[in-house]
Amino acid sequence: MLVFPVVWLGRKMVDKDPSLERLAWITTFVHYAAALLFFSAAFRAVVTHEDWPGPSLPVPTWIGSILVIITSLAALLAVLNLALKGLGAPFAIVLSKKLAVDWLYAWTRNPMVLGTLALLVSLGIWYQSTLFVLWALLLFTPALLFFVKIYEERELEIRFGESYLAYKARTPMIFPRRPK
């Protein structure tokens, strides 16, 4: 839940003075803070999932394990796509130098987000944990989408200007669609 105030504060700071120099250090702070919060929440959920009470899912674990493999590969492919086409890395490890609009990024503006959320749901299916799936959908997903919508989209508008706005107009935020 700490993601919400971090993102909100970062957005307010960016909107106050959207210069590229200031944007770089604010983005570094927001990205590292958000990454730490998202990673620690996901790590804790994965480590403690067996302690979560609740009904099991009526899906065989082997389906969950196959989904985990597929969604892990999809998330990894999105990271590679950003590295090769955008010359960057997730979060502020290395901010992309170019706007990635090819391959997976032609189908959705946020393939890493989609892959991560699908991976978390897949883990819940593999763990047979209804509560894990609900946690991923009802708590983790809104926080991640808030980060993307409120901070990341504004940051990309400032860094890439009209090219990002045109890309945003033709490419869906999360749910993939055939490129136009």
Buried (B, 14 or more C-beta within 10 A) or exposed (E): EEBBEBBEBBBEBBEEEBEEEBBBEBBBBBBBBBBBBBEEBBEEBEEEBEEBEEEEBEBEEEEBBBBBEBBBEBBEBBBEBBBEBBEBEBBBEEBBEEBBBEBBBBBBBBBBBBBBBBBBBBBBBBBBBBBBBBBBBEEBBEBBBBBBBBBBBBBBBBBBEEEBEEBBEEBEBBEBEEEE
